[in-house]
């Protein structure tokens, strides 16, 4: 199984460089064949864990999650893909086996996914505001190579006090005051199949933007944006990997972000099937998609991690077997 974790948004100090690859979306790709990853269904269901966080009411958290989903859905008119919301429940587990995209707030002393009977504890960079885990089929040469089977979002409430910028803020408790909608909109972009529009470190040679250009360093773009309109346009994309504190720019997907979703799931190629976790097969977008079951995926899945990082620019990837 291949697991990709994207540690997303960071604050940067940068050097000016070549703007050749600016203004272009980047799709996440498989580890072995470097094929773009994609959902083989028409929609995904997102559900938050009902434990939430003490900084916001449950009603506010649910409203903001739905708003973050809407930020993508109301703008991606060139895509068939839909996000559906399920009311909070719990406790929910981050696992590829349920085909449910959960949103979980991690609290305590370290930003970690707790151990379960089948998996060890996984800890993340404390500078990450959130981590999205995307599980996809990683089988070079197979027709299903690159198919996403699950994606989950973990919010770092250990180091971040999630707030709603623009509203009256609570007193700071020493953690980063981080806009929840801004963070979630970025993470949902990863869930949909997008990677960062800049790089925090070295890239695989095949990981390029849609123009075939290598991604520029985030540092270079951030400082270069003062001199380059192209860099400025790239800097404000939702999928840019770095951002200042209390940023809200990522709430609104830009043209590049939207073009990426249209490329992943273009109108005219709608499979007209979608899985409602735990439901029986039915017609329309609340039906079960015909795909491999977890038992047949053993050894084929890769999980990737990506997300939003504040202050320190750091990207982490891990491979986990399930």
C-alpha positions, 0 to 999 in steps of 0.5 A: 500500500502506498501512503502519501502525506503532504505537509502543506502550508509554510511561511517562507523567506525566499530568493528570486528565480526563474518564473518559467513554471509559474501559473500551472497546477500540479497533480499528485503522482504515484510512487512507482510509475509517476502516473497522476492519481485520481478518483474512479468515482463521481463523488466522495463523502467527508465526515468530521470526528465529533470530538472537534476542538475546544477552541470552536463550537461543533456547529462552527466546525461543521459549518466551516468544513462545509464551507471549505468543500463549497469553496471547491464545488462552486468554482469547479464547473468544469469537473463532474466530481462532487463532495458530499458532507456527512454529519459529525460522528465518532470516534472515527479512525484514519484508515483506507479500509472504510472509503470514508474521508474523515476530518480528525482534530489531533490534540495532546502533547504531540501531533500524532496519529494514535496506534491501533491494533493493526498499525503503529503510532505515526507522528508528524512535523509539529510545524504542519497545521494539517496532514492529508493522507491519500491512499492509492493503488501503486501497481505499475502497468496495471489499469488501476494504477493511480486510483485513489481509494481513500483520503483522510485529513488530520488537523494539528490542534496540538500546535494550532489554535484553529480560528475563523479569521474575520470574526472576534478571535479568542485570546491567544494561548501560545499556539499559532492562530490558524484559519480553519477554512484556509487550512481545510480548503488547502487540504481538500485540494490534496484529497481531490488529487492536487499536489503543491504548486511549489516545492519545499525540497528536491522533486522526483524528475517526473513530478512537474506542473501541467506545462511539463515544467519542474516546480520552483522552490517555494522560497524563490517564488515568495520573494520573487513575487514582488518582481514577477506577476507570474510568481504572484499569481502562483503564490496566491493559489490555494495549493501553494505550499507556504503561507503567512500566519492568519492567511485566508488567501487559500480559502478561494481556489484560483484559476490554476487550482480549478483547472487542476480539478477539471483535468482530474475529473473533466466533464464528459468522463463522469463514471456516474458511480459513487460510494456511500460508505456502508451503503448498498448499491443504488443508482446515481451519485449515492451508489457503490462504485465497482472497484477492488475491495481492501482485501484485494489491495494488500501490498498494492496501496501507497499512502502519501501525506501532504498538508499545511505547514506554518513557519518551517517549510518541511515536507515529509513522505512515508510509506506504510504497509497495511 
